[in-house]
Amino acid sequence: MLRSLSVLACLILFSPVFADPTPTPSELDKVITPVTGATKDLYEKAKKYFDEKNYKDCRDILTPLVAEHPMDSFIPQARLMLAKVQEDFEVSVAQLREVAEEYDDKPEGMQAQKELGDRFYLADKYDDAIDAYEEYLRNYEKSPYSVEVHYWLASSYSAAGRTQEAIKEYQKVLDNGKETAWAPKALLGMGNAYFSTQKFSDAEERYLRILDQYALYDELNLVYLKLGETYEMEKKWKQAFAAYQTLISRYPKSMEVSEAQPRIAELMKLHPELASSQTPVPSPTVLPTLTEIPTATVGKPPMAPTATVTIVPTATATAVVEAATPEQDQDVTVDQPVLKSTPFHVQVGVYSKKSNLELTEQGLRKAGYKYYVVTVQSVDSAFVLYKLRTGHFATRSAAQKLATKLSKRIKEKAIVVQD
């Protein structure tokens, strides 16, 4: 902040706009360069390009504009937009930090702080996302986006394996936003957290509550799948069969169908009597009106990335390398279907530049590991992230063993990620 003030002072002292070349410190806070028609037109043109998702032309206008007119009144918004359209992940993050710190008392600072968390979450940098979201809530707990931020903080905790903290944050979403669109998402996240810790009755209760209270929730297909899996773990075969059947009949085009079908076949093989089962199907019964939470103008983590789902449920597998897998890691393979029974993977790195991705790929090939690349791009984002992953594991601890081994072998920080 001191450095920023120093730069600000220098810019003002040498600006030809001021009659007095040595304004007092109190005057520095009041002086704003008048916005000329030309600069305002350029800014409006950049905004138009941004809205059209023409990020390159937007960036080409904003970069010199921000550098040459640092005191214009639209600069906070321009800097925020420029950070948004940067293709390089690290550059984008650095610029967002600057905006968040320098304008912490303005809407642009609040939005930049939220965007920091969103960027880190999208890149699976969950510890960084947690720090960013916690900072947001310390400074802007009363903002219109606080319920949403609590949800993404809970999701970050869950993804980082901090299950109890995740459950507490999901509960805050329910306490503060019961009538919002984030409530059923929080219940699903809470149910999944309980499922991962084998508290199946608690998981079942949350999934059923979604069906009972949020019939308009747009991911009921996933709820039915998770409910079926939970019933199986509880040995409630008829209820599991009914949940899977409901999923297939009501959402025949959803990707969860490919997971439900083999489960139904397996259940019928083990329990032939289920073919004539008339167990009531759990279904939504209440149609509440959900309040829309305003979306920050700088975006949010995508509910579904703009990609076709194949190997990983929220992304597209774009490359599979058939390298030999070392003997001690024979369970690391990508030529098997990714099932919910193997939801953990080892992520070697996240890259916004293909050249950096290719360097790490070479290291994995040299070490003899099979891997796959996942490309993710959020809605309204200027850049693509490349996630380099290997292995499918049933438990986090099994995946962590490989992550630790890979970190030492290829000199890259490998982490465990979960579907």
MOQUI-V367419 format. One record per run of one state. SS is the DSSP state (a for helix, b for strand, c for the rest). FROM is the first residue (numbers start at 0). TO is the last residue. If there is no record, write none. Layout:
SS & FROM & TO
SS & FROM & TO
//
This chain:
c & 0 & 0
a & 1 & 12
c & 13 & 23
a & 24 & 27
c & 28 & 31
b & 32 & 32
c & 33 & 35
a & 36 & 50
c & 51 & 53
a & 54 & 67
c & 68 & 70
b & 71 & 71
c & 72 & 73
a & 74 & 84
c & 85 & 87
a & 88 & 101
c & 102 & 105
a & 106 & 121
c & 122 & 124
a & 125 & 139
c & 140 & 144
a & 145 & 158
c & 159 & 161
a & 162 & 175
c & 176 & 178
b & 179 & 179
c & 180 & 180
a & 181 & 195
c & 196 & 198
a & 199 & 212
b & 213 & 213
c & 214 & 218
a & 219 & 232
c & 233 & 235
a & 236 & 249
c & 250 & 255
a & 256 & 269
c & 270 & 270
a & 271 & 275
c & 276 & 285
b & 286 & 286
c & 287 & 289
b & 290 & 290
c & 291 & 314
b & 315 & 320
c & 321 & 325
a & 326 & 328
c & 329 & 338
a & 339 & 341
c & 342 & 342
b & 343 & 350
c & 351 & 352
a & 353 & 366
c & 367 & 369
b & 370 & 375
c & 376 & 383
b & 384 & 392
c & 393 & 394
a & 395 & 409
c & 410 & 413
b & 414 & 417
c & 418 & 418
//
